[in-house]
Structure formats: C-alpha cells, structure tokens
Amino acid sequence: MSVSKDTSKSINGTLLSVVVVLAVVMVWIGVRLIFPDVPTLFAGTQPENIGVTNGKLLPCPGTPNCVNSQSQEAEHSIEPLAYQENSETAIAQLKEIINQQERTKIVSETDNYLYAQFTSHWMGYVDDVEFYVNENKGVIDVRSASRLGESDLGVNHERIEMIREQLQ
C-alpha cells in the first residue's frame, strides 16, 4: 500500500510540474501576443561599440551566431551585397527592404551606413544588423549578430541572403 501512495505522490508532483510549465508558457505567449513590441528578458543590451572604424565593421565574437562580410573566418564569412548606382540609393533601398519586415527598427543611418535591429517574434531576441556601403570596393559590407546565446540556427545568414535577393 505504501508503494502505491509513493507512486501517487510522484505522479501528482509530475503533473503539477507539467501544469505549472504549461501555465508559464501560456502566459508568455499571451504577453507576446498582446505586447509584441515590449522588450523581453532576451533582448539583451544594445552594443556601444558597433559602427564603422577605418572602413571596418566590428569583427564577430567567438560564437557562431554572427556573420560578417569582412570576416576571414569560415564560420562567420558571408559575401558582401552588390549594389547599383550610388551609396545614397543603396541605403534607401536597404531602408525600404528593412521597413517592409516585421519587428524591425532602423536605429541610425548616414549616407553610407545603416544600423537596424531585428527582433524575433516569440522570444524577443534582438539581432544587430549593420550595412556599410564600401564605395572603394563597390560593395555593401554587412554584419549581422545576435546579442545573446551561442547559436542562432542560421537566422543571421538567412536574413542577409533574403535581403540580398530583395536588393537585386
């Protein structure tokens, strides 16, 4: 009889844990649906050291959740974007592409640089994305990096490739 009581307590404890986890998930989803633009715990902190210095974007960190067209490291490397005409037109086209996407915000821009933030839907992760029109090379150098975590499951790479398609 005591084995049955112990088993019953164990099952009840497990069920209670499952119910609590499901309740937390449901509350999280509800909050994200009602307040999609409110930063989450997963937003991280906006970097202070990004931008262009001597024609270079900030290198990627040691984690694989970043791509950079100026990187020599295979895991971070991505081809720069091609553009037509001049830097002002390229920046204008990039702004249009970015503004058509959900959960994006253009933070700063110049005549040859654009910094935008992309936020994931459910968890609210923020990625910092930079575009630098390198007129000396005739390309748009790009850097897209997740603020938090190790892996981004290829999201930064996919984002840049999607922007590349739309830019052509």
N, C-alpha and C positions, 0 to 999 in steps of 0.2 A: 504494500500500500504506500509506503514512503517513497518508493521509486516513482510511482505514478504522480505523487504530489510534486516531486522534484522536477519531473518531466513537464508537468503542467505549468509550474512556475517558470521554467526555461522557455517554454513556448509563449507564455504570456509576455515575458520580458522581450523576446524577439519580436513579437507582434507590436508591442508598444514602441520599440525602436523603429520599426518599419513605418508605423503611423506617424511618428514624430518627424522622420526624414521626409516622408511624403508631404506632410503639412508645411515644412520649411520650404520645400521645392515649390509647392503651390503658391505660397506667399511670395516667394521670389519672382515667379512668373507673373503673378498679379501685379506686383510693383513695377516690373519691367514693362508690362503692357500699359499700365496707367501712366507711368512716368518714364517714358523711353529715353528722354534727354537728360535725366538726372545722372550724374556720375556715380559709379559704383565703387566698391572697395577694390575692384580690379582695374580701375582707370589708371592707376599709377600716377607719377608726378611728371609734369612736362619738363623735358630736358632743358637745361640752360645753356648747354654747350653746342647746340646744333647750329647749322648755317654753313656758309662757305668761307674758308680761310685759305688765302693764296691759291684759289682755284680748286680747292679740295673740300669735299663733304666729309663729315666725321666718319671715321672707319667703323665698321661693325664691331660689336663686342664679341667675346669668345663663344657666345651662344648661337645656335643655328637659326634663330628667329629674326634674321635681318638679311637684306640683300642690298648690294651697293655696286653700281656700275663702275666705280673706280677701284674696286677691290681686286687684288691679285689672288685671293684665297678662293678655291673652287666652291666651297660650300656657301660663300656669300656673293659670288660673282653673278652678275646679270648684264646683258648687253644694254648700252645706253639707248635712249629713244632717238629716233630720227625726227627731224622737223623740216618744214618748208619755210620759205620767206625769211622772217627775222625773229629776234627774241621776243619782242612785244606780242607778235601774232602767236608764237608758240605758247607763251604764258596765258594769253587769252583763250586759246584752245584747251589748254590744261584746266583752266578755271571752269570752263563750260562742262568738260567731262566730269570733273570732281563734283560740281554743283548738281549734276544730274543724279548722283548717287545718294542713297540714304545714309544718314548718320555720319555726315562729313562736315568738316568746318575748316575753312581757309583761315589760317592764323596770321600769316604775314606774306607779303609779296613785294618784289621790286621789279624792275624791268627785265631781270634775267634770273629771278629766284622766286620759288613758291614753296611755302610750307603749309601742309594740311594735316589734319588729324582725322583718322578713320576709326569709328567705334563699332565694335561687334554688337550684334543685336541682343543676345540673351545675357551674356556675362558682362558686357560693358567694357571689354578690354580696349585700350586705345593704342593705335599704331601711329607713329610719327613718320610722315612721308614728305620727302624733300625733292624738288626738281631744280636743277641748275642748268640754265642754257649756256653751254660752253661754246661760245662763238669761235674760239680758236680752233676747236676740234670739229665744229659743225654738228654737235650732238647735244642732247639733253641728258646730263648725268642725273642719276636718280639714287635715292637711298630710302628704303622703307624698313622700319624697325619696330618690333613690339617692345613695349615698355617693360612688361613683366614676363616671367616664365622662361622656359628653355626652348620649347618647340612651338611653332605656330602652325604646324601641319601644312606648311607650304602656302599659307594665306598671303604673305607679303609678295612672294614670287608671282602667284596667280594674279594679284591685284595689278602689279606692274605690267604683266603680259596683257591683261584686259585693257589697260589704259593704252598700251602700245597699239592694240587692234583698233581702238576708237580714234586714235590720233592719226592714223593713216588715211 
